[in-house]
Amino acid sequence: MKALLLENVHPEAFRLLEEAGLEVTGLPSAHDEAELATALPGVALLGIRSKTRLSAAGFAAAPDLIAVGAFCIGTDQIDLAAASALGVAVFNAPYSNTRSVVELTLAEIVALTRRLTEKDRGMHAGVWDKSARGAHEVRGRTLGIVGYGNIGAQLSVVGEALGMRVVFHDTADKLALGNARRCVSLDELLEISEIVTLHVDGRPSNSSLFGEKEFSRMRPGALFLNLCRGFVVDHEALRRHLLSGRLAGAAVDVFLDEPRSSGDKFESVLRGLPNVILTPHIGGSTEEAQADIGAFVGGKLADFIAEGTTSLSVNLPQVALPPAAGTHRLAHLHRNVPGVMAEINSVLAAHNVNVEAQLLGTRGDLGYALTDIGIDYPEAVVARLREMGPTIRLRVLS
């Protein structure tokens, strides 16, 4: 069984998959659709990060693919509906780089508040400017967090520990941590925050979330940060408000069009602006986070291959059944319609196959059943289960 890992996935993932018995190949760059069509035949596991997009056409060109690992937080680069329709499990790392993103956000907040970028450029140009003009402490300032998920919530706690007043806005009901206060609307947050930082997910409804209207509602002299998704922000509007002086500074880590590989040319209307920090999508790019992501996603893929476990899959029902010695496991993904389990068990009974353990999980239109049976069973059982009308994919695990 072959695995292909793209975009410099951490070596820990290679180790885990090789220990699971897979033949693993790694490549440093992202792949476009044409490259995927050439590379994916014969590949059972695909590992990607944020640059490789896996569309329905990509899945259609990968008949042997059974699982995809997104070695990052987001999965908006993957057509999850297409994956589910073909019975391909998708896993990601929703928590592994949270701390790294939070630390970069705080570092950039301090750097912008103290105007360190301008002081640094001046020093490199031979200019000694010891003035305190425009430099402030972060203590006592109001931090507005848009998106109170894993990253936003942890940023809230650490920001408060630095003495900041924290407000947040999220479309879902979220428990406020510490002394953070929830804003009933985005407009309320923008009107009172001296620093606004975005940490929303990649759902399509967040496209163009922040533009001319939102920047106009921000307080004069406020700072703006985006470390979530590039398509969330109108960079032309951001540029106008920076040049006009309405915004005192900005930090941007994500962009709508990002180079595919290190060393490629980067273009942005934000290049060259004073007190603007631009980073190449490195929010989660620490050695600690990448090792944790490699271990987390690599472990999920290895468990899925060996035991059919789908815990924390982003698209399939989540099922975990402890393995039983002396059995074979049937992993049956099917359309969630009445009578499927009865039909599975009637097929087994008709062939005198005893069920040692069984667990079913459902998720929307999908059902996923793990069934442990004895070692000796006729091949007709497998053929009959694959022929069932609701069957999407059947795997037989030792």
C-alpha positions in Angstrom: 0.0 0.0 0.0 1.4 3.4 -1.1 1.3 6.8 0.6 2.2 10.1 -1.1 3.0 13.1 1.2 3.3 16.5 -0.4 4.4 20.0 0.8 7.1 19.0 3.2 5.0 17.0 5.7 7.0 16.4 8.9 9.1 13.2 9.1 7.1 12.0 12.1 4.3 11.2 9.6 6.6 9.2 7.5 7.8 7.2 10.5 4.2 6.4 11.6 3.0 5.3 8.2 6.1 3.3 7.4 5.7 1.5 10.8 2.1 0.8 9.7 3.6 -1.1 6.6 3.1 1.6 3.9 5.5 2.5 1.2 5.8 6.3 1.7 7.0 8.9 -0.9 7.5 12.5 0.0 7.7 15.6 -2.3 8.4 19.2 -1.2 6.0 21.1 -3.4 2.2 21.3 -3.9 0.6 19.6 -6.9 -1.9 21.1 -9.3 -4.8 19.0 -10.8 -2.8 17.8 -13.7 0.1 16.7 -11.5 -2.3 14.9 -9.1 -3.8 13.0 -12.0 -0.4 11.6 -12.9 0.7 11.0 -9.3 -2.4 9.5 -7.6 -3.1 6.2 -9.4 -1.9 3.4 -7.1 -1.8 5.8 -4.1 -3.9 4.7 -1.1 -3.1 7.6 1.3 -2.5 11.2 0.3 -1.0 13.8 2.6 -1.3 17.5 1.8 -1.1 20.9 3.4 -2.8 24.1 2.4 -1.5 24.7 -1.1 -2.7 21.4 -2.9 -6.3 21.6 -3.9 -8.1 18.3 -4.2 -11.3 18.7 -6.3 -13.9 16.2 -7.5 -11.8 15.7 -10.6 -8.8 14.9 -8.5 -10.7 12.2 -6.6 -11.9 10.8 -9.9 -8.3 10.4 -11.0 -7.5 8.5 -7.8 -9.3 5.1 -7.9 -7.1 3.6 -5.2 -7.3 6.4 -2.7 -8.9 5.5 0.6 -7.8 8.4 2.9 -6.5 12.0 2.8 -4.6 13.7 5.5 -4.7 17.5 5.7 -1.5 18.3 7.7 -3.0 21.6 8.7 -6.1 23.0 10.4 -8.3 23.8 7.4 -9.9 21.4 4.9 -11.4 24.0 2.5 -8.9 22.9 -0.1 -10.5 19.5 -0.3 -13.9 18.7 -1.9 -15.3 16.9 1.1 -18.6 15.9 -0.7 -16.6 14.2 -3.4 -14.5 12.4 -0.8 -17.5 11.2 1.0 -19.3 10.0 -2.1 -16.3 7.8 -3.0 -15.7 6.6 0.6 -12.5 8.5 1.1 -11.8 9.4 4.8 -10.4 12.9 5.4 -8.5 13.8 8.6 -6.9 17.1 9.7 -5.2 18.6 12.7 -7.7 21.0 14.4 -5.7 21.7 17.5 -2.0 21.0 16.8 -0.8 24.4 15.7 -3.1 26.5 17.9 -0.4 27.7 20.2 2.0 28.6 17.4 -0.6 30.8 15.7 -1.5 32.5 19.0 2.2 33.2 19.8 2.7 34.7 16.3 -0.4 36.9 16.7 0.8 38.2 20.0 4.3 38.8 18.7 2.9 40.8 15.8 0.6 42.8 18.1 3.6 43.8 20.2 5.7 44.6 17.2 3.0 46.8 15.6 2.1 48.5 18.9 5.8 49.4 19.5 6.3 50.2 15.7 9.2 47.8 15.7 9.2 47.3 11.9 9.9 51.0 11.3 12.6 51.1 14.0 14.2 48.0 12.5 14.2 49.4 9.0 15.7 52.7 10.3 18.5 51.0 12.2 19.4 48.9 9.1 19.5 52.1 7.2 21.8 53.7 9.7 19.2 55.9 11.4 19.1 56.1 15.2 15.6 57.1 16.2 15.0 56.7 20.0 11.7 58.6 20.0 8.7 57.1 21.9 6.3 58.7 19.5 3.6 56.3 18.3 4.9 53.5 20.5 2.5 52.0 23.2 2.2 49.1 25.6 -0.3 46.4 24.9 -1.5 46.5 28.5 -4.8 48.1 28.9 -5.6 48.1 25.1 -8.8 46.4 23.8 -8.2 43.3 21.7 -11.1 42.4 19.5 -11.1 38.7 18.3 -13.3 37.8 15.3 -13.8 34.1 15.5 -13.7 32.4 19.0 -12.7 28.9 18.0 -9.6 27.0 19.2 -7.2 29.8 18.3 -9.4 32.7 19.2 -10.2 31.3 22.6 -6.6 30.6 23.5 -5.5 34.0 22.2 -8.2 35.5 24.5 -6.7 33.8 27.6 -3.1 34.8 26.7 -4.0 38.3 25.7 -5.8 38.8 29.0 -2.7 37.5 30.8 -0.8 40.4 29.2 -3.2 42.9 30.6 -5.4 43.4 27.6 -9.2 43.9 27.7 -10.7 41.2 25.4 -13.9 41.3 23.4 -14.9 38.8 20.8 -17.5 38.1 18.2 -18.6 34.6 16.8 -21.6 33.6 14.9 -22.0 30.5 17.2 -22.7 30.6 20.9 -19.3 30.3 22.6 -18.4 30.4 26.3 -16.4 33.5 27.2 -13.1 32.6 28.9 -11.7 34.6 31.8 -13.0 38.2 31.6 -13.5 38.2 27.9 -16.8 39.8 26.8 -18.9 38.7 23.8 -20.0 41.4 21.4 -23.5 40.9 19.9 -22.4 42.2 16.5 -19.2 42.6 14.5 -19.9 46.3 14.3 -19.9 46.6 18.1 -16.5 44.9 18.2 -15.0 47.2 15.5 -16.2 50.3 17.3 -14.5 49.6 20.6 -11.4 47.5 19.6 -8.0 49.1 19.3 -6.7 45.9 17.8 -8.8 43.6 15.6 -7.6 40.1 14.7 -9.3 37.6 12.5 -9.5 33.9 13.3 -12.5 32.5 11.4 -12.6 29.2 9.5 -12.6 28.7 5.8 -16.3 28.2 5.1 -17.5 29.9 1.9 -19.8 32.3 3.9 -16.6 33.9 5.3 -15.5 35.0 1.8 -15.0 38.8 1.7 -16.0 39.1 5.4 -13.8 42.1 5.8 -13.8 45.0 3.4 -14.4 48.7 3.0 -17.4 48.8 5.3 -15.7 47.0 8.1 -12.4 49.0 7.9 -14.5 52.2 8.0 -16.1 51.1 11.2 -12.8 50.5 13.0 -11.5 53.0 15.4 -9.0 55.6 14.0 -5.4 54.4 14.8 -6.4 50.8 15.3 -4.3 47.8 14.3 -5.6 45.0 12.0 -4.3 41.4 11.8 -5.4 38.4 9.6 -3.9 35.0 10.3 -6.8 32.8 9.2 -7.8 32.8 5.4 -6.7 35.0 2.6 -10.1 35.3 0.9 -11.6 36.8 4.0 -10.1 40.3 3.5 -10.2 42.8 0.7 -6.5 43.8 0.5 -7.2 46.8 -1.7 -9.5 48.3 1.0 -6.9 47.5 3.6 -4.2 49.3 1.6 -6.4 52.4 1.3 -7.0 52.6 5.0 -3.3 52.1 5.8 -2.2 54.8 3.3 -4.8 57.2 4.6 -3.5 56.8 8.1 -6.9 55.6 9.5 -5.2 52.3 10.5 -1.9 52.5 12.3 -0.6 49.2 11.1 -1.5 45.7 10.0 -0.1 42.2 10.0 -1.1 39.7 7.3 0.0 36.0 7.2 -2.5 34.7 4.5 -3.3 35.7 1.0 -5.8 34.9 -1.7 -3.1 33.9 -4.2 -0.1 32.4 -2.5 3.1 31.0 -4.2 3.1 27.2 -4.4 6.7 26.7 -3.3 9.4 28.5 -1.2 11.4 30.8 -3.4 8.6 31.6 -5.8 7.8 35.3 -6.3 5.3 36.9 -4.0 3.0 39.7 -5.2 0.7 41.8 -3.0 -0.6 45.4 -2.9 0.5 45.5 0.7 4.2 45.2 -0.1 6.3 48.2 0.9 3.8 49.8 3.2 5.1 51.2 6.5 4.2 49.4 9.8 2.9 46.4 7.9 4.1 42.9 8.7 3.8 40.4 5.9 4.6 36.8 6.6 4.4 33.8 4.2 1.6 31.8 5.8 3.7 30.7 8.8 1.2 30.9 11.6 1.5 27.2 12.3 5.1 26.9 11.0 7.0 26.1 14.1 9.0 22.9 14.5 6.9 22.0 17.5 3.6 22.5 15.7 4.7 20.6 12.5 5.9 17.7 14.6 2.6 17.6 16.5 0.7 17.8 13.2 2.8 15.0 11.6 2.2 12.8 14.6 -1.5 13.6 15.0 -2.6 13.2 11.3 -0.1 10.4 10.6 -1.5 8.6 13.6 -5.1 9.0 12.4 -4.2 7.7 9.0 -2.3 4.7 10.4 -5.3 3.9 12.7 -7.7 4.1 9.8 -5.6 1.8 7.7 -5.1 -0.8 10.5 -8.4 -0.7 12.3 -10.8 1.4 10.3 -11.0 4.0 13.1 -12.5 7.3 11.9 -12.2 9.3 15.2 -12.0 13.0 14.3 -12.6 12.4 10.6 -14.0 15.6 9.1 -16.3 13.8 6.6 -17.2 10.3 7.7 -19.1 9.0 10.7 -16.8 8.7 13.7 -16.4 5.1 14.8 -13.8 3.5 17.0 -14.0 -0.2 17.9 -11.2 -1.8 20.0 -9.6 -4.6 17.9 -10.3 -8.2 19.0 -7.7 -10.9 18.6 -8.4 -13.7 16.2 -10.8 -11.8 14.0 -11.1 -10.1 10.7 -12.7 -6.6 10.5 -15.2 -5.5 7.9 -15.3 -1.7 7.5 -18.5 -1.0 5.6 -19.3 2.6 4.5 -22.8 2.9 3.1 -25.7 5.3 2.4 -27.6 5.9 5.6 -30.9 4.2 4.8 -33.1 1.9 6.9 -32.3 -1.8 6.9 -28.6 -1.7 6.1 -27.4 -3.4 9.3 -30.1 -6.0 9.1 -29.0 -6.8 5.6 -25.3 -7.0 6.6 -26.1 -9.4 9.4 -28.4 -11.5 7.3 -25.6 -12.0 4.8 -23.2 -13.0 7.6 -25.8 -15.4 9.1 -26.6 -16.9 5.7 -23.0 -17.9 5.4 -22.7 -19.1 9.0 -20.3 -16.3 10.0 -20.5 -15.2 13.6 -20.3 -11.6 14.7 -17.7 -11.1 17.5 -18.2 -7.3 17.8 -20.0 -4.6 15.9 -20.4 -0.8 16.0 -22.3 1.6 13.7 -22.0 5.3 13.4 -24.0 7.7 11.2 -23.4 11.2 9.9 -25.9 12.8 7.6 -26.4 10.6 4.5 -23.6 8.2 5.5 -23.4 5.2 7.8 -20.2 3.4 8.8 -20.1 0.0 10.4 -17.2 -1.9 11.8 -17.9 -5.6 12.2 -15.4 -8.2 13.7 -15.9 -11.7 12.4 -14.0 -15.0 12.7 -10.9 -15.7 10.7 -12.5 -18.3 8.5 -15.2 -17.0 6.2 -16.2 -17.7 2.6 -15.2 -15.1 0.0 -18.8 -14.9 -1.1 -19.5 -12.9 2.0 -17.3 -10.1 0.8 -18.7 -10.2 -2.7 -22.3 -10.1 -1.4 -21.6 -7.1 0.9 -20.0 -5.2 -1.9 -23.1 -5.9 -4.1 -25.5 -4.4 -1.6 -27.3 -1.4 -3.0 -26.4 1.1 -0.2 -22.7 0.1 -0.2 -20.2 2.8 -0.9 -17.0 1.1 0.1 -16.1 -2.1 1.9 -12.6 -2.8 3.3 -11.5 -6.1 4.8 -8.9 -5.6 7.6 -6.8 -8.3 9.2 
